[in-house]
Each structure stands twice: as structure tokens, then as C-alpha cells.
Amino acid sequence: MPPRPVINAQVSPKGSLETLSQREVQQLSEAGSGSMYALFRQCALAILNTGAHVDNAKTILDAYRNFEVRIHQQDRGVRLELLNAPADAFVDGEMIASTREMLFSALRDIVYTENELESRRIDLDSSQGITDYVFHLLRNARTLRPGVEPKIVVCWGGHSISTEEYKYTKKVGHELGLRHLDICTGCGPGVMKGPMKGATIAHAKQRIHGGRYLGLTEPGIIAAEAPNPIVNELVILPDIEKRLEAFVRVGHGIIIFPGGAGTAEEFLYLLGILMHPDNRDLPFPVILTGPKSAAPYLQQLHAFVGATLGEAAQQRYQIIINDPAQVAVQMAQGLKEVKQFRRERNDAFHFNWLLKVDESFQRPFDPTHDNMASLKLSQNLAPHELAANLRRAFSGIVAGNVKDKGIRLIEQHGAYEIQGDAAVMKPLDHLLQAFVEQHRMKLPGGAAYVPCYRVVETRT
């Protein structure tokens, strides 16, 4: 990454986190807690790089080695001193408002997480305890709004997509916005930006004030994919598993656009949850969609699900090709069913308590070489259990592609080895090869993609 202009500046919060205790300031200072400071510095640097076309955490961190954040507690509140910060985050010496909001959202979530975990009020050894933690973090971020009818549509898909696919996501977002629906994404570029951009225009046409553009992320992802500036609510969850649970707890329906390994990970996570016996009758609209040119991709993903998880999994979603209005119509209809279902069972609109999320989907997966090689990938497993392990495999591939820790592990030990039964490995290898051929692993036009994995068939 070539050198970019930097700036020194001081900035105070607005609307997100006005005060910190002296102990919290000490925790965040470089002298007080190295790990906590490093985490906030990493997230802050990513936020200040909003708009940069870089999808590699290591590259960003290496390019701004001299970036520092100093936190000062004053009688009237908190003040951040930024040294050698990306100059693009400022206009005439003043930080852009959306960047400032997201910067202090990151500070808010990191402080909350650290204090809650230290307080031991949270039982992270139980499934219910993990769900409660996700709830409390979202509530602390003021994301949960009781009484508002279901209208949050989660949009998943790739950060590295073609111009045609990106324009299509904007059209879908526009149709959703015209129907008074809000957008939730992973907060980055590509599919995470397009639907929000389309919805902003539609909300303006409908004279909707207070439209929500919710971005849910985690430190490893935000470092690789800087938030897009349309996000007006940013929440940073501590790991990918809690981030994924937050999506399905606050979202009322999900649209999946073309993407790569990260999209496959999210899709498998969702299918694994919806296929759990306890969720059999729970309405949760899921739509796969894209322009006509993306039809082969959607069909490949559909075929992969059928080959590995079976026809029952395929029945949990519908595929709509090249019809943004129909996508919005079907989603709006699905949300009516969600509303009726929750009213009949007195379930909250703002948090999906009735959804069963098995503990295997909640435990953080550390994609080391040993853990990746030890994954059980066999059709002898129950479909929702196989989906959980396939999700972990794709999580490791994402780490090896874009996350700082994963990239360094691959540099040190070579490619991950993913092994399992031929009935699972053959479809998996075919899907991954298609991703590479379609440039869905990295931004098109860059260096040739070198896989961070090897697919190995084991004898059964």
C-alpha cells in the first residue's frame, strides 16, 4: 500500500460515549493494557480508512505503523488524540461526522466488552449465557428498539463483487427502502454498502426520517474491510460467532447476494440454525438473489447445499434472479409472517428469543492448522452439525485470506488442510474452485489468488 497523507488531530465524542472512568482510560492506554489498546487502535485505524480499497488487514496495519491513539479523560468528557492518522478522514482539519460516530462506537463496544467480561456477570460457558451477552451488548449500543414492527433486512454478500452485481444490490436496497424497510449489513464495501445506498434514496423519496443502516462487525473483519460511510449505527462484536448471532437475533429476514468464502460461511451458519429441529416451524424469510450474470454462482451454491446438506436445507430459502422488486415484495410478505408469528407467541420484535442457536454455532473457532485439519466433514453427521463444521472451514479460509492472524499463520506454516469424506469434499472443492475462477476470493485486477487451503479426501 503506497504512503498516504497523515494528520495529527484531537476529537471528542458525540452521542455515543461521552465519558469514561479513570480506570477505563487506564485500561485503554498503552501502558495500562496492551491488548485492549492494540484492539482499539486496530479498529480505529480501520474506521479512519473508510473508503480505502484495501481488503487486507496486514497491509493496512503495516502502512500506518506510526499511527497512535491517546485517550484523555477531562472533566467535561473524553478526548482522543490521534497521531499520524489517515488524512482522508478529515475535511479542513475536522473529522467527518460519520467517521467520528463510528470511532466512538468502537470505543464504546470495546470498553463494554472488557468490563462485562471482567465483571464475571456473564456466563460464557452456557448457550443461554452467550445469547444474553449478545443481547446486553446490543442493548448497550442502543440497537434494540422495543415496539418497532419487524422491518430490519439483513443483506449478506461479498465485498469484492463486479460493478453489475453492485448496481443490482443498490436496486434491491432501493426497492426495500420504498417499502419502509431498514438495512443491516456487515458494514463494509460491496454488498455491505450497495443496499444501504439504494435504501437511502428510497427513504428520501418516502420522506422517511431516521432510516436505519445498521453495521455489525468484529475486530478481525473491520480491520480488513473498513466501514462504509452510510452506516449510522455501528456495533463491534468480540468475535465472528457473536457477530453472526447478532445478525439472526436482530434481523427479521435475510437476503444473500453473490460473494465468496465469507458469504458461504454466513449462509451455512444460517442454514445450520434453521435446520435445527427446534426451528422447524419458525418463519425466517431467506432469499438468494443477483443479476442474470450471477445465475451460475447462485446455482452452484444451491447445488452445493443440496449435495452436502440435502433437499430439506434447500427448502429453507428461495432464489430470485434479476428481479429487485420481486425480492422486496417477497421479503415484505415474509416479514408479515414473522410479525404474526411473534405476536401469537408474545416474542419480542426487537430480539429473536425463540430462535434456537445451538452451542456449536456459538463457540469461537480458532482457525489454527490443527483445528482446521481436525474438522469432521461427513454426511454421517446430522445436517445442522455438518453445516456447523462447514461454516468453520469457510471461517478458516476467510481468516487465511484477509485476517491479520490468519495471513501470518499461512505465511509461517503453509496452507490449511481441510479433509473429509469424498461426498462432502468433492462439492466443496468444486465450489471453491468456482470462487477462485470468478475472482470472488480477492479484488479483481490484483495479484493472482493463491489458495490458503488444500482440500483432501479421506477414506471412509
C-alpha positions in Angstrom: 0.0 0.0 0.0 1.7 3.3 -1.1 2.2 6.1 1.5 -0.9 8.2 2.1 -1.1 11.7 3.8 -1.5 11.6 7.6 -2.6 14.2 10.1 -2.5 14.8 13.9 -5.8 15.8 15.5 -7.9 15.8 18.6 -11.5 14.7 18.6 -14.3 14.4 21.2 -17.4 12.1 21.0 -20.9 13.0 20.1 -24.0 10.9 21.0 -22.2 7.5 21.6 -19.9 7.6 24.6 -19.3 10.9 26.4 -17.4 9.7 29.5 -15.0 7.1 30.7 -13.9 6.3 34.2 -10.2 6.8 35.1 -9.9 3.0 35.3 -11.3 2.6 31.8 -8.9 5.2 30.4 -6.1 3.4 32.1 -7.2 0.1 30.6 -7.2 1.6 27.1 -3.9 3.4 27.5 -0.9 1.7 26.0 0.7 1.5 29.5 -2.5 0.1 31.1 -3.5 -2.8 28.9 -1.5 -3.6 25.8 -4.1 -6.0 24.3 -7.0 -3.7 24.8 -5.1 -0.7 23.4 -4.0 -2.7 20.4 -7.6 -3.8 19.7 -8.9 -0.3 19.8 -6.0 1.0 17.7 -6.7 -1.6 15.1 -10.5 -0.8 14.9 -9.8 2.9 14.9 -7.4 2.7 12.1 -9.9 0.6 10.0 -12.6 3.2 10.6 -10.3 6.1 9.7 -9.6 4.2 6.4 -13.2 4.3 5.4 -13.3 4.4 1.6 -9.9 2.8 1.1 -9.9 -0.1 -1.5 -7.8 -2.4 0.6 -9.1 -5.8 1.9 -6.0 -7.0 3.7 -5.7 -6.2 7.4 -1.9 -6.8 7.5 -1.4 -4.3 4.6 -3.3 -1.5 6.4 -1.6 -2.1 9.8 1.8 -2.2 8.1 1.1 1.0 6.1 0.3 3.0 9.3 2.9 1.7 11.8 3.3 5.1 13.3 -0.4 5.6 14.0 -1.2 6.2 17.7 -4.3 6.9 19.8 -4.0 8.6 23.1 -7.1 8.8 25.3 -7.5 11.7 27.7 -10.2 12.0 30.4 -11.4 15.5 31.1 -13.9 16.9 33.5 -16.3 17.6 30.5 -15.7 14.1 28.9 -13.3 12.1 26.8 -10.9 13.4 24.2 -8.9 11.3 21.7 -5.6 12.5 20.4 -4.7 10.9 17.0 -1.2 10.9 15.7 -0.3 10.1 12.1 -4.0 9.3 11.3 -5.2 8.9 7.7 -5.9 12.4 6.4 -8.8 11.3 4.3 -10.9 11.0 7.5 -10.8 14.8 7.8 -12.1 17.9 6.0 -10.4 21.2 6.7 -9.0 19.7 9.8 -12.3 18.4 11.2 -13.2 14.7 11.3 -16.1 13.7 9.1 -19.2 13.2 11.2 -19.9 9.6 10.3 -16.3 8.7 11.0 -16.4 10.3 14.4 -19.6 8.4 15.3 -18.2 5.1 14.3 -14.9 5.8 16.1 -16.6 6.3 19.4 -19.0 3.4 18.7 -15.9 1.2 18.6 -14.6 2.7 21.8 -18.0 2.1 23.5 -18.2 -1.6 22.5 -14.6 -2.4 23.4 -14.9 -0.8 26.8 -18.2 -2.5 27.5 -16.9 -5.9 26.4 -13.8 -5.6 28.6 -15.7 -4.5 31.7 -18.5 -7.1 31.3 -16.1 -10.0 30.8 -14.0 -8.8 33.8 -17.1 -8.5 36.0 -17.9 -12.2 35.5 -21.6 -11.3 35.4 -21.7 -13.2 32.1 -21.8 -16.9 31.8 -20.0 -17.7 28.6 -19.9 -21.4 29.4 -23.6 -21.8 28.5 -25.5 -21.3 25.3 -28.1 -19.0 27.1 -25.3 -17.0 28.7 -23.7 -16.3 25.3 -27.1 -15.2 23.9 -27.6 -13.0 26.9 -24.2 -11.4 26.3 -25.1 -10.6 22.7 -28.4 -9.1 23.9 -26.7 -6.9 26.5 -24.0 -5.7 24.1 -26.7 -4.7 21.5 -28.8 -3.0 24.2 -25.8 -1.1 25.4 -25.3 0.1 21.8 -28.9 1.2 21.7 -29.6 -1.1 18.8 -32.6 -2.8 20.3 -35.8 -0.7 20.0 -38.9 -2.3 21.6 -42.2 -1.9 20.0 -41.0 -1.3 16.4 -42.5 -3.8 14.0 -40.2 -6.2 12.1 -38.5 -4.4 9.3 -34.8 -5.0 9.5 -33.5 -6.8 6.5 -30.0 -8.3 6.7 -28.0 -8.3 3.5 -25.1 -10.6 3.1 -22.7 -10.9 0.2 -19.2 -10.2 -1.0 -17.1 -7.1 -0.5 -15.3 -7.9 -3.8 -18.1 -8.0 -6.5 -18.5 -6.9 -10.1 -19.9 -3.5 -11.0 -23.1 -5.1 -12.3 -23.6 -7.1 -9.1 -23.0 -3.9 -7.0 -25.6 -1.9 -9.0 -28.0 -4.8 -8.6 -27.6 -4.6 -4.8 -28.4 -0.9 -4.9 -31.6 -1.6 -6.9 -32.7 -4.2 -4.3 -31.9 -1.8 -1.4 -34.0 0.9 -3.2 -37.0 -1.4 -3.5 -36.7 -2.4 0.2 -36.4 1.3 1.2 -39.5 2.2 -0.8 -41.4 -0.4 1.3 -40.2 1.3 4.5 -37.7 -1.4 5.4 -34.3 -0.8 7.1 -31.0 -2.4 6.2 -28.4 -4.3 8.2 -25.1 -5.5 6.8 -21.5 -6.3 7.8 -20.8 -2.5 7.3 -18.0 -2.8 4.7 -17.9 -2.2 0.9 -19.6 -4.1 -1.9 -22.8 -5.9 -0.9 -22.5 -4.3 2.6 -22.7 -0.8 1.0 -24.9 -1.2 -2.1 -28.3 -2.0 -0.3 -27.7 0.8 2.1 -27.0 3.3 -0.7 -30.1 2.2 -2.5 -32.3 2.5 0.6 -31.1 6.0 1.4 -32.5 7.3 -1.9 -35.8 5.4 -1.4 -36.1 6.6 2.2 -35.6 10.2 1.0 -38.3 9.6 -1.7 -40.7 8.3 1.0 -39.7 11.2 3.3 -38.6 8.7 5.9 -36.5 10.3 8.7 -34.4 8.1 10.9 -33.9 5.3 8.4 -31.6 2.7 10.0 -28.3 1.5 8.3 -27.0 -0.9 10.9 -23.5 -2.4 10.6 -22.4 -5.4 12.6 -18.8 -6.4 12.6 -15.9 -7.8 14.6 -12.3 -6.7 15.1 -10.7 -9.2 12.6 -13.2 -8.2 9.8 -13.3 -4.4 10.4 -9.5 -4.3 10.1 -9.7 -5.8 6.6 -13.0 -4.1 5.5 -13.3 -0.5 6.6 -16.9 0.5 7.3 -18.8 2.3 4.6 -19.8 5.9 5.4 -23.6 5.2 5.1 -23.6 3.2 8.3 -25.3 5.2 11.0 -25.3 2.5 13.7 -22.1 0.5 14.1 -21.7 -2.3 16.6 -18.5 -4.3 17.1 -19.0 -7.8 18.5 -15.9 -9.5 20.0 -15.8 -12.5 17.6 -17.3 -13.8 14.4 -19.7 -16.2 16.2 -21.3 -13.5 18.3 -21.5 -11.2 15.3 -23.4 -13.9 13.3 -25.7 -14.5 16.3 -26.4 -10.8 16.4 -27.4 -10.8 12.8 -30.1 -13.5 13.3 -31.3 -12.1 16.6 -31.9 -8.5 15.4 -32.7 -9.2 11.7 -36.1 -10.3 10.6 -35.2 -11.6 7.2 -32.0 -12.2 5.2 -31.1 -11.5 1.6 -27.9 -13.2 0.3 -26.2 -11.7 -2.7 -23.1 -13.1 -4.6 -20.0 -13.3 -2.6 -17.1 -15.6 -1.7 -15.9 -17.6 1.3 -17.3 -15.2 3.8 -20.7 -15.3 2.3 -20.7 -19.1 2.2 -19.7 -19.1 5.9 -22.7 -16.8 6.7 -25.1 -18.9 4.5 -24.0 -22.2 6.1 -24.3 -20.7 9.6 -27.9 -19.6 8.8 -28.9 -22.9 7.2 -27.4 -24.9 10.2 -29.6 -22.9 12.6 -32.7 -23.0 10.5 -32.3 -26.8 10.1 -32.2 -27.4 13.8 -35.4 -29.3 14.8 -36.4 -26.6 17.3 -36.6 -24.1 14.5 -38.5 -26.2 12.0 -41.7 -24.1 12.2 -40.1 -20.7 12.9 -40.6 -18.2 10.0 -37.4 -16.6 8.8 -37.5 -15.4 5.1 -34.3 -16.1 3.2 -33.7 -15.0 -0.4 -30.8 -15.7 -2.6 -30.6 -13.2 -5.5 -28.4 -11.5 -8.0 -28.4 -10.2 -11.6 -28.7 -12.5 -14.6 -24.9 -12.8 -14.8 -24.8 -14.2 -11.3 -27.2 -17.1 -12.0 -24.3 -19.6 -12.3 -23.0 -18.6 -8.9 -26.4 -18.9 -7.3 -27.0 -22.3 -8.9 -23.5 -23.5 -7.8 -24.3 -22.5 -4.2 -27.7 -24.2 -4.4 -26.2 -27.4 -5.8 -23.5 -27.4 -3.1 -26.2 -27.2 -0.4 -28.2 -30.0 -2.0 -25.1 -32.2 -2.3 -23.9 -31.7 1.2 -26.9 -30.8 3.4 -29.8 -32.2 1.3 -33.1 -31.1 -0.1 -34.5 -30.1 3.3 -31.9 -27.4 3.5 -32.7 -26.1 0.0 -36.3 -25.6 1.1 -35.3 -23.0 3.7 -34.7 -20.3 1.1 -35.9 -19.2 -2.3 -33.9 -18.0 -5.3 -34.9 -14.9 -7.3 -32.8 -13.9 -10.4 -32.7 -10.4 -11.7 -35.9 -9.0 -10.2 -35.2 -6.5 -7.4 -38.9 -5.6 -7.0 -39.9 -9.2 -6.5 -37.2 -9.7 -4.0 -38.6 -6.8 -1.9 -42.2 -8.0 -2.4 -41.3 -11.5 -1.2 -39.3 -10.1 1.8 -42.1 -7.8 2.8 -44.6 -10.7 2.7 -42.2 -12.8 4.8 -41.9 -10.1 7.4 -45.6 -10.0 7.8 -45.5 -13.7 8.7 -42.7 -13.0 11.2 -44.8 -10.3 12.8 -47.8 -12.6 13.1 -45.8 -15.5 14.5 -44.1 -13.3 17.2 -47.4 -11.7 18.2 -49.1 -15.1 18.6 -46.2 -16.2 20.8 -45.6 -12.9 22.6 -42.0 -12.9 21.3 -40.1 -9.6 21.1 -39.9 -7.8 17.7 -36.5 -6.4 18.5 -34.7 -9.6 19.5 -35.5 -13.1 18.2 -35.5 -15.0 21.5 -37.4 -18.0 20.2 -34.7 -18.9 17.6 -32.6 -21.8 18.8 -28.9 -21.3 18.3 -27.0 -24.5 19.2 -23.9 -24.1 21.2 -21.8 -25.5 18.3 -22.6 -22.3 16.4 -21.7 -20.0 19.4 -18.3 -21.3 20.4 -15.5 -19.2 18.9 -13.5 -21.2 16.4 -9.8 -20.6 16.3 -8.6 -21.4 12.7 -5.2 -22.9 13.5 -3.8 -25.6 11.2 -4.6 -28.3 13.7 -8.2 -27.2 14.2 -8.8 -26.9 10.5 -7.4 -30.4 9.9 -9.5 -31.8 12.7 -12.9 -30.7 11.4 -15.3 -33.6 10.9 -16.8 -33.2 7.4 -19.0 -36.2 6.8 -22.6 -36.9 5.8 -22.8 -39.3 8.8 -23.4 -36.1 10.9 -26.8 -34.6 11.3 -27.3 -31.9 8.7 -27.2 -29.0 11.1 -23.9 -30.4 12.7 -22.3 -30.8 9.3 -23.4 -27.2 8.5 -21.6 -26.0 11.6 -18.4 -27.7 10.6 -18.6 -26.5 7.0 -19.1 -23.0 8.4 -15.9 -23.4 10.4 -14.0 -24.5 7.3 -15.1 -21.4 5.5 -14.3 -19.2 8.5 -10.7 -20.5 8.4 -10.5 -19.7 4.7 -11.7 -16.1 5.4 -9.0 -15.8 8.1 -6.3 -17.1 5.8 -7.4 -14.7 3.0 -7.9 -11.4 4.9 -7.4 -11.5 8.6 -4.0 -10.5 10.0 -3.6 -13.5 12.3 -4.7 -16.0 9.6 -2.4 -14.4 7.0 0.6 -14.7 9.3 -0.2 -18.3 10.1 -0.3 -19.2 6.4 3.0 -17.4 5.9 4.5 -19.4 8.7 3.0 -22.9 8.2 1.7 -23.0 4.7 -1.8 -23.8 3.5 -4.6 -25.1 5.8 -5.6 -28.7 5.2 -9.3 -29.4 5.0 -10.2 -33.1 5.0 -13.3 -35.2 5.0 -15.5 -37.7 3.1 -15.4 -37.5 -0.7 -19.2 -36.9 -0.7 -18.5 -33.6 1.0 -15.0 -32.8 -0.2 -15.8 -33.0 -4.0 -18.7 -30.5 -3.9 -16.6 -28.3 -1.5 -13.6 -28.3 -3.9 -15.8 -27.6 -6.9 -17.4 -24.6 -5.1 -14.1 -23.2 -4.0 -12.6 -23.6 -7.5 -15.6 -21.7 -8.9 -15.0 -18.9 -6.4 -11.3 -18.6 -7.5 -12.2 -18.6 -11.2 -14.8 -15.9 -10.7 -12.4 -13.8 -8.7 -14.6 -14.0 -5.6 -11.7 -14.6 -3.2 -9.8 -11.3 -3.9 -10.5 -7.9 -5.6 -10.4 -8.5 -9.4 -7.3 -7.0 -11.1 -4.9 -7.7 -8.2 -2.3 -10.4 -8.0 -3.3 -14.0 -8.8 -5.1 -15.7 -5.9 -3.0 -18.3 -4.1 -5.3 -20.6 -2.1 -4.7 -20.7 1.7 -6.1 -24.2 1.8 -5.8 -27.7 0.4 -8.9 -30.0 0.1 -8.1 -33.6 1.0 -10.5 -36.6 0.6 -10.2 -39.2 3.3 -11.2 -42.8 3.0 -14.3 -44.0 4.8 
